Amino acid sequence: MDPAPIDFAGVSPAKLIEWLRTMVLIRTFEHESVRLSLAGKIPGGIHSSEGQEAVAVGSIRALGFPITPYETQWAEPVEVVRDRWLGVFADIVTRTWERMEEES
């Protein structure tokens, strides 16, 4: 069975470029993380998801979340970032659950 074609008709070129830039940023981060891990700079190692950038970007966009909630996290205390991400995660779970209930 052939996969269904992807319809980008409702997506602006600017949005597509934003998605691509985000995928490149994720790939660059993953690649650098692997390099640092192999150099012994990241204790305990990492699990790379290099090559799965479209999954991350596509799933977050499909749920209606902004792609770049990380933009300010580097200047904030860990607790603030953690609480924000826990809120985002809870919202993702809630939306997913609601969609599953609607479809059943």
C-alpha positions as CSV (number, residue, x, y, z in Angstrom):
1,M,0.0,0.0,0.0
2,D,1.3,3.4,-1.0
3,P,1.3,6.1,1.7
4,A,-1.1,8.9,1.2
5,P,0.4,12.0,-0.3
6,I,1.1,14.9,2.1
7,D,-1.0,17.9,1.4
8,F,0.8,21.2,2.3
9,A,-1.9,23.3,0.5
10,G,-2.9,25.1,3.8
11,V,0.6,25.7,5.0
12,S,2.4,28.9,4.1
13,P,6.0,28.9,2.7
14,A,7.1,30.8,5.8
15,K,5.7,28.1,8.1
16,L,7.4,25.3,6.0
17,I,10.7,27.2,6.3
18,E,10.1,27.5,10.1
19,W,9.6,23.7,10.3
20,L,12.7,23.0,8.2
21,R,14.8,25.4,10.4
22,T,13.6,23.6,13.5
23,M,14.4,20.2,12.1
24,V,17.9,21.5,11.2
25,L,18.3,22.9,14.7
26,I,17.3,19.5,16.2
27,R,19.6,17.6,13.9
28,T,22.5,19.9,14.8
29,F,21.8,19.5,18.5
30,E,21.6,15.7,18.2
31,H,24.8,15.5,16.2
32,E,26.7,17.7,18.6
33,S,25.3,15.7,21.6
34,V,26.6,12.5,20.1
35,R,30.0,14.1,19.4
36,L,30.3,15.3,23.0
37,S,29.1,12.0,24.4
38,L,31.7,10.1,22.4
39,A,34.3,12.5,23.7
40,G,33.3,11.8,27.3
41,K,31.9,15.3,27.8
42,I,28.4,14.0,28.6
43,P,28.5,11.5,31.5
44,G,26.3,8.5,31.2
45,G,25.9,8.8,27.5
46,I,22.9,9.8,25.5
47,H,20.2,8.3,23.3
48,S,20.4,10.0,19.9
49,S,17.2,10.5,17.9
50,E,19.1,11.8,14.9
51,G,17.0,11.3,11.8
52,Q,13.7,11.6,13.7
53,E,13.4,15.4,13.5
54,A,10.3,15.4,11.3
55,V,8.5,13.2,13.9
56,A,9.2,15.7,16.6
57,V,8.3,18.8,14.6
58,G,5.2,17.2,12.9
59,S,3.7,15.8,16.0
60,I,4.0,19.0,18.0
61,R,2.6,21.1,15.1
62,A,-0.3,18.7,14.6
63,L,-1.2,19.2,18.3
64,G,-1.1,22.9,17.8
65,F,1.9,23.7,20.0
66,P,4.5,26.3,19.1
67,I,7.7,24.6,17.9
68,T,10.2,26.7,19.9
69,P,9.2,26.8,23.6
70,Y,12.9,26.3,24.4
71,E,14.0,29.8,23.2
72,T,14.0,31.3,26.6
73,Q,14.8,28.3,28.8
74,W,18.6,28.8,28.8
75,A,18.3,32.0,30.9
76,E,15.7,30.6,33.3
77,P,16.1,28.5,36.4
78,V,15.7,24.8,35.9
79,E,12.6,24.6,38.1
80,V,10.8,27.2,35.8
81,V,11.7,25.3,32.7
82,R,10.7,21.9,34.2
83,D,7.3,23.2,35.3
84,R,6.7,24.7,31.9
85,W,7.5,21.4,30.2
86,L,5.4,19.4,32.6
87,G,2.5,21.7,31.7
88,V,3.2,21.2,28.0
89,F,3.4,17.5,28.5
90,A,0.2,17.4,30.5
91,D,-1.6,19.4,27.7
92,I,-0.3,17.0,25.1
93,V,-1.5,14.0,27.0
94,T,-4.9,15.6,27.6
95,R,-5.3,16.6,23.9
96,T,-4.3,13.2,22.7
97,W,-6.7,11.5,25.1
98,E,-9.5,13.7,24.0
99,R,-8.8,13.0,20.3
100,M,-8.7,9.3,21.0
101,E,-12.1,9.4,22.7
102,E,-13.6,11.4,19.9
103,E,-12.3,8.8,17.3
104,S,-13.7,5.8,19.3
